[in-house]
Amino acid sequence: MLWTPVKTLVIALDISGAFDIAGAFDRVWHRGLLAKLQARGVSSNLLRLFGDYHTGRVLQVVIGGQSSQKYSIQASVPQGSVLGPILWNIYIDDLLREHPEISAYDDDCTISISYLRKDHDTVAMDMNSKLQAIHNWGSQWQVSFAANKTQAMVVSRSPAASDVMKDKIVMNNTALPLEDFISILGVDIDNELRFNRHVSRICKTASLKVTALRRASHLLNPQGILTLYKSQIRPHLEYASLAWSSTAPTNLNRLDKIEKRALRLIQEASNPGHIDSLEHRRDVGALTVLHKAQVQQVPHLSSLRLPPHGRERSTRTVHSSRLLVEVPRSRSSQHQRTFSARAARLWNEFTSTTDVAEMTTQQVKTAAHRWRSRKPSPLYLLYTHGDT
């Protein structure tokens, strides 16, 4: 069977003025919010309480002791409040229900459509229809989607895939330029899914922090150095790592070198004992997420579920063989490193020796950590207690 490459058109919407969630919160129209709360069954005193919650709020600017006049606020929810994110989710919920193809987290909304190259005209028309529907919703509920800040990208290794889509994606009468990369929730995603730009950025940030930690290390005890590494440096090296773990080994080695610098600094202060490598932690994380998708059937992880292995095998000692999954076919080394391919291989090895069917998330994480520790990486060996 001839394999046909699949392209993916991705649109990352931007709510006008929404550089962060505060911008999105400023777009919540009070009257519209009350109407949506009422449609959800909120009534009587509780509905009036929500109305009072937003009534009487004003905006005033004070500079150098001089105050502007007060302006009544007819939109937004209080920033930093517990109710803020909840009310925003209620406000935008009908849009997400009407268009389930939208993936949203706070004010970050993303639409993606996978297609064959021969279908590019149909996909462009379909995407434009969705963008128009979103624009119409925004006009009705006083939420502006900024076309000049909305990002569009075609995921494909072929430059021609972007060329045929040029000037065909339109939002609010504005043609969206096709980018080489887009930023979603702090991850730079390039059109070939190589993540070179993203890794370079986090390497720069983490490297600067390692340098700062070295300069301050003489003021800290060993535990303080280790705590700062775990809280201020390692999170940069691990953020959303399951999404970009398919990046080239050379990029992963760059991250390992930064970790090695930090761990060497810690060792100069004391023997830190057992510290897991980044690869070890990525693998444990992948197994934990796959357990949530395969065993716990967590709804928002349904897209990560893998089909069960076609041939069941019986064994007297292992009861979890029924959890074996099909390993996706890989036509490139890059695909072998993706979450679905790598996690599937790890999962089958892990569940062949460990019954995870009745385990909680924490129990799976602990079991995966112990299992993965028997398959150490070179960096893991270097920084294990007692090694030289």
C-alpha positions as CSV (number, residue, x, y, z in Angstrom):
1,M,0.0,0.0,0.0
2,L,1.4,3.4,-1.0
3,W,1.9,5.8,1.9
4,T,0.6,9.3,1.3
5,P,2.0,12.1,3.5
6,V,-0.6,13.9,5.6
7,K,-0.5,17.7,6.1
8,T,-2.0,19.5,9.1
9,L,-3.3,23.1,9.0
10,V,-3.1,24.7,12.4
11,I,-4.7,28.1,13.4
12,A,-3.7,29.6,16.8
13,L,-6.4,32.3,17.5
14,D,-5.7,35.4,19.5
15,I,-8.3,37.3,21.5
16,S,-7.8,41.0,20.9
17,G,-5.5,42.4,23.5
18,A,-5.0,39.0,25.1
19,F,-1.3,38.8,25.7
20,D,-2.2,36.7,28.8
21,I,-5.3,35.5,30.5
22,A,-6.0,39.0,31.9
23,G,-6.7,40.1,28.4
24,A,-9.3,37.4,28.0
25,F,-10.9,38.2,31.3
26,D,-11.3,41.8,30.2
27,R,-13.5,40.6,27.4
28,V,-16.2,39.0,29.5
29,W,-19.4,41.1,28.9
30,H,-21.4,41.3,32.1
31,R,-24.9,41.1,30.6
32,G,-23.8,38.3,28.3
33,L,-22.3,36.4,31.2
34,L,-25.5,36.7,33.2
35,A,-27.5,35.4,30.3
36,K,-25.2,32.4,29.9
37,L,-25.4,31.7,33.7
38,Q,-29.2,31.8,33.5
39,A,-29.2,29.5,30.5
40,R,-27.2,27.0,32.6
41,G,-29.8,27.1,35.3
42,V,-28.4,29.7,37.7
43,S,-31.4,31.7,38.9
44,S,-33.0,33.6,41.8
45,N,-30.6,34.9,44.5
46,L,-27.5,33.2,43.1
47,L,-28.0,35.0,39.8
48,R,-28.5,38.3,41.5
49,L,-25.4,37.6,43.6
50,F,-23.3,37.2,40.4
51,G,-24.9,40.4,39.1
52,D,-23.9,42.3,42.2
53,Y,-20.5,40.8,42.0
54,H,-19.8,42.8,38.8
55,T,-21.9,45.9,39.6
56,G,-20.3,49.1,40.6
57,R,-16.8,48.4,39.5
58,V,-14.9,51.4,38.0
59,L,-11.6,52.1,36.3
60,Q,-9.4,55.0,37.4
61,V,-5.8,55.9,36.6
62,V,-3.6,57.6,39.2
63,I,-0.2,59.1,38.1
64,G,1.9,61.3,40.4
65,G,-1.0,61.9,42.7
66,Q,-3.3,63.0,39.9
67,S,-6.4,60.9,39.3
68,S,-8.4,60.5,36.1
69,Q,-12.2,60.5,36.2
70,K,-13.8,57.1,37.0
71,Y,-15.1,55.0,34.2
72,S,-17.8,52.3,34.7
73,I,-16.7,48.8,33.7
74,Q,-19.3,46.9,31.7
75,A,-17.0,43.9,30.9
76,S,-14.3,41.8,32.6
77,V,-14.1,39.7,35.7
78,P,-11.8,40.6,38.6
79,Q,-8.3,39.4,37.9
80,G,-6.7,37.1,40.4
81,S,-10.0,35.9,41.7
82,V,-11.0,32.3,42.2
83,L,-14.2,32.9,40.1
84,G,-12.3,34.5,37.2
85,P,-11.2,31.4,35.3
86,I,-14.5,29.6,36.0
87,L,-16.6,32.5,34.7
88,W,-14.4,32.8,31.6
89,N,-14.9,29.0,30.9
90,I,-18.6,29.5,31.2
91,Y,-18.5,32.5,28.9
92,I,-16.7,30.6,26.1
93,D,-18.2,27.2,26.7
94,D,-21.0,27.5,24.0
95,L,-18.4,28.3,21.4
96,L,-16.4,25.2,22.3
97,R,-19.5,23.0,22.3
98,E,-20.6,24.3,18.9
99,H,-17.1,23.8,17.5
100,P,-15.6,20.8,19.2
101,E,-12.6,20.9,16.8
102,I,-11.3,23.9,18.8
103,S,-8.8,23.1,21.5
104,A,-8.8,25.7,24.2
105,Y,-6.9,26.4,27.4
106,D,-7.8,29.7,29.0
107,D,-7.5,32.3,26.2
108,D,-5.4,30.1,23.9
109,C,-7.7,28.6,21.2
110,T,-6.3,26.3,18.4
111,I,-7.9,24.7,15.5
112,S,-6.2,21.9,13.5
113,I,-7.3,19.9,10.4
114,S,-5.3,17.1,8.9
115,Y,-5.7,16.5,5.2
116,L,-4.1,15.1,2.0
117,R,-2.5,17.5,-0.4
118,K,-5.1,17.0,-3.1
119,D,-7.8,18.2,-0.6
120,H,-6.1,21.6,0.2
121,D,-8.9,23.7,-1.5
122,T,-11.6,21.9,0.4
123,V,-9.7,22.2,3.7
124,A,-9.1,26.0,3.1
125,M,-12.9,26.5,2.5
126,D,-13.7,24.5,5.6
127,M,-11.3,26.4,7.8
128,N,-12.5,29.8,6.5
129,S,-16.1,28.7,7.3
130,K,-15.0,27.9,10.9
131,L,-13.1,31.1,11.3
132,Q,-16.2,33.1,10.1
133,A,-18.4,31.3,12.6
134,I,-15.9,32.1,15.3
135,H,-15.9,35.7,14.2
136,N,-19.7,35.8,14.2
137,W,-19.8,34.4,17.8
138,G,-17.3,37.0,18.9
139,S,-19.3,39.8,17.4
140,Q,-22.4,38.6,19.2
141,W,-20.7,38.2,22.6
142,Q,-18.3,41.2,22.3
143,V,-15.1,39.2,22.1
144,S,-12.7,40.3,19.4
145,F,-10.4,37.8,17.7
146,A,-7.4,39.7,16.4
147,A,-6.6,38.6,12.8
148,N,-3.2,40.4,12.8
149,K,-2.1,38.3,15.9
150,T,-3.7,35.0,14.8
151,Q,-1.0,32.5,13.7
152,A,-1.4,30.0,10.8
153,M,0.9,27.2,9.9
154,V,0.9,24.1,7.7
155,V,2.7,21.2,9.3
156,S,4.6,19.4,6.6
157,R,8.2,18.7,5.5
158,S,7.3,19.9,2.0
159,P,7.6,23.6,1.3
160,A,5.0,23.2,-1.4
161,A,2.4,22.4,1.2
162,S,2.5,25.9,2.5
163,D,2.8,27.4,-1.0
164,V,-0.5,26.0,-2.1
165,M,-2.2,27.4,1.0
166,K,-0.8,30.9,0.7
167,D,-3.4,33.6,1.0
168,K,-6.2,31.1,1.1
169,I,-6.9,31.2,4.8
170,V,-9.0,34.3,5.6
171,M,-10.2,35.7,8.9
172,N,-12.3,38.8,9.2
173,N,-11.5,39.7,5.5
174,T,-7.8,39.5,6.3
175,A,-5.6,36.8,4.7
176,L,-3.5,35.0,7.4
177,P,0.2,34.7,6.5
178,L,1.6,31.2,7.0
179,E,4.3,31.1,9.6
180,D,7.3,28.8,9.9
181,F,6.4,28.3,13.6
182,I,3.7,29.2,16.1
183,S,3.8,29.5,19.8
184,I,1.1,27.6,21.8
185,L,1.1,27.7,25.6
186,G,4.8,28.5,25.7
187,V,5.9,25.9,23.2
188,D,7.4,26.9,19.9
189,I,6.1,24.5,17.3
190,D,7.8,24.6,13.9
191,N,6.2,23.4,10.6
192,E,8.4,20.3,10.5
193,L,7.9,19.4,14.2
194,R,11.6,19.3,14.8
195,F,11.4,21.7,17.8
196,N,14.9,23.2,17.1
197,R,13.7,26.7,17.9
198,H,12.0,25.6,21.1
199,V,14.9,23.6,22.4
200,S,17.3,26.5,21.6
201,R,15.1,28.9,23.6
202,I,14.8,26.8,26.7
203,C,18.5,25.9,26.6
204,K,19.4,29.6,26.6
205,T,17.0,30.3,29.5
206,A,18.2,27.3,31.5
207,S,21.9,28.0,30.8
208,L,21.6,31.5,32.1
209,K,20.0,30.3,35.3
210,V,22.7,27.7,35.8
211,T,25.3,30.5,35.5
212,A,23.4,32.5,38.0
213,L,23.2,29.6,40.3
214,R,27.0,29.0,40.1
215,R,27.6,32.7,41.0
216,A,25.4,32.4,44.1
217,S,26.4,28.8,45.0
218,H,28.9,30.0,47.7
219,L,26.1,31.6,49.6
220,L,24.0,28.4,49.6
221,N,24.2,25.1,51.4
222,P,24.0,21.9,49.3
223,Q,20.3,21.5,49.9
224,G,19.7,25.1,48.8
225,I,21.6,24.5,45.5
226,L,19.6,21.3,44.8
227,T,16.3,23.0,45.7
228,L,17.0,25.9,43.3
229,Y,18.0,23.5,40.5
230,K,14.7,21.5,40.9
231,S,12.5,24.6,41.2
232,Q,14.2,27.1,38.9
233,I,16.1,25.2,36.2
234,R,14.7,21.7,35.7
235,P,11.2,22.9,35.0
236,H,12.5,24.8,31.9
237,L,14.1,21.6,30.7
238,E,10.9,19.5,31.2
239,Y,8.0,21.8,30.4
240,A,5.7,20.0,27.9
241,S,8.5,17.6,27.2
242,L,6.1,14.8,26.1
243,A,5.0,17.1,23.2
244,W,8.5,17.8,21.9
245,S,10.4,14.6,22.9
246,S,10.5,13.6,19.2
247,T,13.2,16.3,18.6
248,A,16.6,15.1,17.3
249,P,19.0,13.4,19.7
250,T,21.4,16.3,19.3
251,N,18.8,18.6,20.8
252,L,18.2,16.2,23.7
253,N,21.9,16.1,24.3
254,R,22.0,19.9,24.6
255,L,19.5,19.6,27.4
256,D,21.5,16.8,29.0
257,K,24.6,19.0,28.9
258,I,22.9,21.8,30.8
259,E,21.6,19.3,33.4
260,K,25.1,17.9,33.7
261,R,26.5,21.4,34.4
262,A,23.9,21.9,37.1
263,L,24.5,18.5,38.7
264,R,28.2,18.9,38.6
265,L,27.7,22.2,40.5
266,I,25.7,20.3,43.1
267,Q,28.3,17.6,43.4
268,E,30.9,20.2,44.1
269,A,29.0,21.1,47.2
270,S,28.2,17.6,48.3
271,N,27.4,14.1,47.1
272,P,23.8,14.5,46.0
273,G,23.0,10.9,46.0
274,H,20.4,9.6,43.5
275,I,19.3,12.1,40.9
276,D,17.2,10.9,37.9
277,S,18.1,11.9,34.4
278,L,15.8,14.0,32.2
279,E,15.3,10.9,29.9
280,H,14.3,8.8,32.9
281,R,11.8,11.5,34.1
282,R,10.4,11.8,30.5
283,D,9.8,8.0,30.3
284,V,8.2,7.9,33.8
285,G,5.9,10.8,32.7
286,A,5.0,9.1,29.5
287,L,4.0,5.8,31.2
288,T,2.0,7.8,33.8
289,V,0.1,9.7,31.2
290,L,-0.5,6.6,29.1
291,H,-1.9,4.8,32.2
292,K,-4.4,7.7,32.7
293,A,-5.4,7.3,29.0
294,Q,-5.5,3.5,28.7
295,V,-6.6,2.3,32.2
296,Q,-8.2,5.3,33.9
297,Q,-9.9,6.4,30.6
298,V,-9.5,10.1,31.5
299,P,-11.8,11.9,29.0
300,H,-9.4,14.7,28.0
301,L,-6.7,12.2,27.2
302,S,-8.9,10.1,24.9
303,S,-6.9,11.2,21.8
304,L,-3.8,9.6,23.3
305,R,-5.4,6.1,23.7
306,L,-3.7,3.4,21.6
307,P,-5.6,0.4,20.2
308,P,-5.0,-2.9,22.1
309,H,-2.6,-5.4,20.7
310,G,-4.2,-7.6,18.1
311,R,-3.0,-10.9,19.4
312,E,-3.8,-11.7,23.0
313,R,-1.3,-13.9,24.8
314,S,-1.9,-15.9,27.9
315,T,0.6,-16.3,30.8
316,R,0.4,-17.8,34.2
317,T,2.3,-15.1,35.9
318,V,1.3,-11.8,34.3
319,H,-2.3,-10.6,34.4
320,S,-1.8,-7.3,32.6
321,S,-0.9,-8.6,29.2
322,R,-4.4,-7.6,28.1
323,L,-3.2,-4.0,28.4
324,L,-0.6,-4.4,25.6
325,V,-1.1,-1.9,22.8
326,E,-0.3,-1.8,19.2
327,V,3.0,0.1,18.5
328,P,2.4,2.6,15.7
329,R,4.3,1.9,12.5
330,S,7.2,4.3,12.1
331,R,8.6,5.3,8.7
332,S,11.3,7.6,10.2
333,S,13.5,7.7,13.3
334,Q,11.8,11.0,14.2
335,H,8.4,9.2,14.4
336,Q,9.9,6.5,16.6
337,R,10.7,9.2,19.1
338,T,7.1,10.6,19.2
339,F,5.0,10.1,22.3
340,S,2.7,7.5,20.7
341,A,5.5,5.4,19.3
342,R,8.0,5.6,22.2
343,A,5.4,5.4,25.0
344,A,3.8,2.3,23.3
345,R,7.1,0.4,23.3
346,L,7.8,1.4,26.9
347,W,4.2,0.6,28.0
348,N,4.4,-2.9,26.5
349,E,7.7,-3.6,28.2
350,F,6.5,-2.1,31.5
351,T,3.1,-3.9,31.6
352,S,4.6,-7.2,30.6
353,T,6.3,-7.3,34.1
354,T,4.0,-5.1,36.1
355,D,0.2,-5.4,36.7
356,V,-1.0,-1.8,36.6
357,A,-4.7,-2.5,36.0
358,E,-5.7,-1.6,39.6
359,M,-3.0,0.9,40.4
360,T,-3.6,4.6,41.2
361,T,-1.6,7.3,39.4
362,Q,0.9,7.6,42.2
363,Q,1.4,3.8,42.4
364,V,2.0,3.7,38.7
365,K,4.5,6.5,38.9
366,T,6.4,4.8,41.7
367,A,6.3,1.4,39.8
368,A,7.4,3.1,36.6
369,H,10.3,4.8,38.4
370,R,11.5,1.6,39.8
371,W,11.2,-0.2,36.5
372,R,12.9,2.5,34.6
373,S,15.7,2.6,37.1
374,R,16.7,-0.9,35.9
375,K,17.3,0.6,32.4
376,P,19.6,3.4,33.3
377,S,20.9,6.0,30.8
378,P,24.6,7.1,30.8
379,L,23.7,10.4,32.6
380,Y,21.7,8.5,35.2
381,L,24.8,6.3,35.9
382,L,27.0,9.3,36.2
383,Y,25.1,10.9,39.0
384,T,24.0,7.8,41.0
385,H,25.2,7.7,44.6
386,G,28.6,6.0,44.9
387,D,29.6,6.3,41.2
388,T,32.7,8.0,40.1
